[in-house]
């Protein structure tokens, strides 16, 4: 019994004074005159449904599910929908099964959407492709809800059989199909939605959001660590109060998670931005539950799961306590549960890189102009810049004085020796290099730096530690974040991982890096399905044109 509560009805928008009665993990009554075997007096605190993250990549937290639950549940999150796309690129179907298995027995319901695009495009090199035949057996799994973000927009619009077969397989089994359609509009967006794709989390402008809602699609408002779209989309939420809108984090790093929160942080930001508090809570509870078909949650009402978040007030939204299936699992920001270690069988030894030869980081070139990736902090979209080529002795080189760094992507699944090379602007490093195996979506080994020696040093450290991140300068490793699970996830506690990232951030800032979250920002420089220019192990990709282009113009 939760006594002396104010219960938010997300259906009517009212705050109802009364008690919440829980039996066998479910709410059975709201009102007065009941007696409980165990009673908690809430002192007029507000009870809202447990919060739902409609779309996220666990791997971006760099934590296993057990450790993630210890960090997220105290912020009111009781359900998450995971796209294990990163694990799938590195480990194949076994990566998806690993995520499903690691979600058992936690005070957090972790649902899975099956990764639809492995590889994300023909220009990326995962461990191996996933076809519809690989995914079909998983559609019968209890916690699998459908097909994750369909990034192959070109394939959908061209009627490509492999991608349409995956969409159809999910639909035949009553599953959802999530979208990923940055910049798509007009006839192309109509065709994309007509294929059976139901949602999109890639909107960056109010116009994009409005168009998707008008076409009946569900709008996922993303507020993560790398891409933060809430402010741009709030005018649409305030004006239309759409019932087909929901919040998601997509990619949230452990620093943000521990310092600012999870979905609760989005609710607070939305309210500060002028969204009605009830509408903000609806975007985190009933509306994602309706989209996801989770009929047993999303409201505080008889017959529904007693997944409950207790907050001080709807406007300030400070989480005081969290109940999962009627059991108090967090109090005053601290987890009230213990979890075992994440099972990591078969997820190690995933970094297979052939030793770099003496000339493999060399970019042959001549005086003239070069295509350069332009980085924008806080955005996944890059620019395709044309700059005078920094040139010396028959090769293109980094020129940190002009904020031009060398970038390399090494294939790391089969030790093929394939290396893609390019130039990047907008990072700001005056010296040193950063290397990482977190590089969406194929997660080959990425490195950016001001000189070849430090590039090699950072790369070699990442290989030695079995994946993760490393920063080197002057031939010395100055900071490292070991991620030995698939080269994506740590076995350390969340606080330790956040501390390691802060140390890397500080070391990068001392070298002139202008990115707030270097690890997260750099990880998207290989993602060849978001414009405009990216680099993979296969070369420099002009995403808009859909082709590999030479570095020199």
TAPEHU-V886953 format. One record per backbone hydrogen bond with DSSP energy under -0.5 kcal/mol. NH is the residue of the N-H (numbers start at 1). CO is the residue of the C=O. If there is no record, write none. Layout:
((NH	CO) (NH	CO))
This chain:
((2	20) (3	1) (3	40) (5	18) (6	45) (7	5) (7	16) (8	6) (8	47) (9	7) (9	14) (10	8) (13	9) (16	7) (16	14) (17	15) (18	5) (19	31) (20	2) (21	19) (21	29) (23	26) (26	23) (27	304) (28	21) (29	21) (31	19) (40	1) (42	3) (42	40) (44	4) (45	42) (46	311) (47	6) (48	46) (48	309) (50	307) (51	76) (52	284) (53	79) (54	52) (54	247) (56	81) (57	250) (58	56) (60	57) (61	58) (62	59) (63	58) (68	64) (69	65) (70	66) (71	67) (72	68) (73	69) (75	72) (76	73) (77	72) (78	51) (79	51) (80	109) (81	53) (82	80) (82	111) (83	56) (84	82) (84	113) (85	83) (88	84) (89	85) (90	86) (91	87) (92	88) (94	91) (95	92) (96	92) (97	93) (98	94) (99	95) (100	96) (101	97) (102	98) (103	99) (103	100) (104	101) (106	103) (108	106) (109	78) (110	108) (111	80) (111	109) (112	143) (113	82) (114	146) (124	121) (127	89) (130	118) (131	129) (134	131) (135	131) (136	132) (137	133) (138	135) (139	135) (139	136) (140	137) (141	138) (144	141) (145	112) (145	143) (146	112) (147	176) (148	114) (150	178) (151	149) (153	151) (156	152) (157	153) (158	154) (159	156) (160	155) (164	160) (165	161) (166	162) (167	163) (168	164) (169	165) (170	166) (171	167) (172	168) (173	169) (174	171) (175	170) (176	145) (178	147) (180	150) (184	181) (188	185) (189	185) (190	186) (191	187) (192	188) (193	189) (194	190) (195	191) (195	192) (196	193) (197	192) (198	177) (199	177) (200	218) (201	179) (209	205) (210	206) (211	207) (212	208) (213	209) (214	210) (215	211) (216	213) (217	212) (218	198) (219	244) (220	200) (220	218) (221	219) (221	246) (222	220) (223	248) (224	227) (225	251) (226	251) (228	226) (228	378) (229	222) (229	227) (233	229) (234	230) (236	233) (237	233) (238	234) (239	235) (240	236) (241	236) (241	237) (245	242) (246	219) (247	283) (248	221) (250	55) (251	249) (257	253) (258	254) (259	255) (260	256) (261	256) (261	257) (265	262) (266	262) (267	263) (268	264) (269	265) (270	266) (271	267) (272	268) (273	269) (274	271) (275	270) (280	276) (281	277) (282	278) (283	279) (284	280) (284	281) (285	281) (285	282) (287	282) (288	282) (289	285) (290	286) (291	287) (292	288) (293	289) (293	290) (294	289) (295	293) (297	294) (301	299) (303	27) (304	301) (305	296) (306	25) (307	305) (308	306) (308	323) (309	48) (310	321) (311	46) (311	309) (312	318) (317	313) (319	317) (320	310) (320	318) (321	310) (322	330) (323	308) (324	327) (325	323) (326	306) (327	324) (329	322) (329	327) (330	322) (331	334) (332	320) (334	331) (336	329) (347	344) (352	350) (352	412) (353	351) (360	357) (362	359) (363	396) (364	362) (365	394) (370	387) (371	551) (372	385) (373	423) (374	383) (375	373) (375	425) (379	376) (382	531) (383	374) (385	372) (385	383) (387	370) (389	368) (391	389) (392	395) (395	392) (396	363) (397	390) (399	404) (402	399) (403	400) (404	399) (405	403) (405	424) (406	449) (407	422) (408	447) (409	420) (410	445) (411	418) (415	352) (420	409) (422	407) (424	405) (425	373) (426	403) (430	511) (431	511) (433	472) (434	448) (435	470) (436	446) (437	468) (439	437) (440	523) (443	439) (445	410) (446	436) (446	444) (447	408) (448	434) (449	406) (450	432) (455	451) (456	452) (457	453) (458	454) (459	455) (460	456) (461	457) (462	458) (463	459) (464	460) (465	461) (466	463) (467	462) (468	487) (469	481) (470	435) (471	479) (472	433) (473	476) (476	473) (478	471) (478	476) (479	471) (481	469) (483	467) (485	489) (486	347) (486	484) (488	485) (489	485) (490	62) (497	493) (498	494) (499	495) (500	496) (501	497) (502	498) (503	499) (504	500) (505	501) (506	502) (507	503) (508	504) (509	505) (510	506) (511	507) (511	508) (512	509) (513	508) (514	427) (515	427) (518	515) (521	517) (522	518) (523	519) (524	520) (524	521) (525	522) (527	524) (528	526) (530	527) (534	541) (535	525) (536	539) (538	123) (539	536) (540	549) (541	534) (542	540) (542	547) (543	532) (543	541) (544	532) (546	542) (547	542) (549	540) (553	369))
